[in-house]
Amino acid sequence: MMVKSEFSCAVYVQTQYGWVRGVRSSDAISFYGIPYAQQPRRWEHAIHPIPWGGVLNATKPRPMCIQPPCGRLDPPGMCQENMSENCHFVNVFVPLNARQGNRKTVMVFIHGGDFQSMSGGAPAFNGEHFVNKGDVILVTFNYRLGVLGFLVTEGVTGNYGITDQRLVLQWVHNNIERFGGDRRNVTLFGQGAGAVSVAIHMISQKSLGLFRNAILQSLPFSLRLKTVDQARLQGQNFTSKAGCSDLECLRKKSPWDILDAQGKTTLPFGTVLQRLRQWGPHVDGNDVSGDIQAGFRFGRVHDIPLLIGTTTADGADIVFKTYLEPLNSAAFRTILARLNPTHARLWYNLYTPRSNDDSRRELTQFITDFVYTCPTRSFASDMTRINTTWVYAFGRNMDFLNGSGNSPHCAISACHGSELAYLFQNIKDLGYNFTMPDMQLSDEILIYWTNFAKLNNPNGNLDTTDPGMFNWYQYTGRPPVIRAVLGIGHPQSSIQTDYRGTICNMFDNNNFRA
């Protein structure tokens, strides 16, 4: 039940666990920091919240989960000032025209950050503009990160961040109708680690029925989930770095001691690329039921429509955060050889640097193709056997970052997560110059995403008179093959056939793997 005050901007909703007070703006009604769980003991699975008396103040964001501090190379608006282990909160953004009798489509967003950083309550993910223009209800949330979310050691089973997410989906199922949402029409979408999370829920019977559509943005398919043995080995490494020998000792450590030990822990296994994901889910056969790649390839995945894609320079974050100085061609050869000595010569010939002095752009393109674009192409083809699938490639640079000193590599390329700035439309609020062409592209991507959520089809009732909007063809991987990819902002949007096809065919035919 939603009650609007006649004398203030306050809005009240009675949830399953008690009343909450949100705030109405000119764009939306927002509820921040609603508990979806009791604060669990460290390294225990969260459970549903205890009902509260009175009215919970949900008018301001609550702290993000414990994580390393943000740096200059991180995208704008992705962090909050305060952090805490008490961080199990959802944020709900509701259009002003929402009514309980006319239920709105619901979109639940899982943030990225390599399972180590970011927050659903970050300014970049404020949902007011999103729901105002998209006419949907948006839910964002926090989940446990890093070692606090994914440690495996004696008496600690891991995957707490994933079970946190599933608890959010259950909370949405049980409460969203009280905000005017339709619990039978929920789209789950995520970027980066958030996309990995969505894929995990797509192959999990425990998440079946909690959402009906999925959007996977820049899922690094080539980076496989850890095995139980690998996760335990990493846990032993962390425990040693923390100066502990048992769980009791670890639980007595301050969050800052935990972060310090986390930063000193390295993976004692895997390839160069696999070691980039220090913390994250592992396949336990229970909360993470299986390998994502096998699930998609062999059809062990929920039968739901899928929208999936990448950016044209998803690898830029990995490269420019790892190599702050120019990388000469000899170093490029060495990196490729460390990845796979058998294929290194062929890879170098495919991505021959234009300059001997700096090959970071070529390394970016290689990682983008190898980790993101080509595996996405392959798994999208697999998914077409199950349900309708649409594929995109986002190619607009974040030009508004020029001169800001923030994520400079994203100002010259469509880096990992660049589409989020356009999707959530908060760049002006963060103090950057968002031009009219930027806003036009922003509206286009939001229309496609919310059409897909509402109608199972990104085209919806498309206004074909808008020169920026195209009839986005379904992707098919079997005869007749139509590998239609919507190129979003390349620099103008267009329909492309078999994007990066020549390179990806070579990757597929030679069985290139990370």
Buried (B, 14 or more C-beta within 10 A) or exposed (E): EBEEEEEEEBBBBBBEBBBBBBBBEEBBBBBBBBBBBEEBEBBEBBEBBEEEEEBBEBBEBBBBBBBBEBEEBBBBBBBBEEBEBBBBBBBBBBBBEBEEEEBBBBBBBBBBBBBBBBBBBBBBBBBBBBBBBBBBBBBBBBBBBBBBBBBBBEEBBBBBBBBBBBBBBBBBBBBBBBBBBBBEBBBBBBBBBBBBBBBBBBBBEBBEEBBBBBBBBBBBBBBBBBBBEBBBBBBBBBBEBBEBEEBEEBBEBEBEBBBBBBBEBEBEEBBEBBEBBBBBBBBBEEBBBBBBBBBBBEEBBBEBBBBBBBBBBBBBBBBBBEBEEEBBBEBBBEBBBEBBEEBBEBBBEBBEBEEEEBBBBBBBBBBBBBBBBBBBBBBBBBBBEBBBBBBBBBBBBBBBBEEBEBBBBBBBBBBBBBBBBBBBBBBEBBEBEBEEBBBBBBBBBBBBBBBBBBBBBBBBEBEEEEEBBBEBBBBBBEEEEBBBBBBBBBEEBEEBEBBBBEBBEBBBEEEBBB
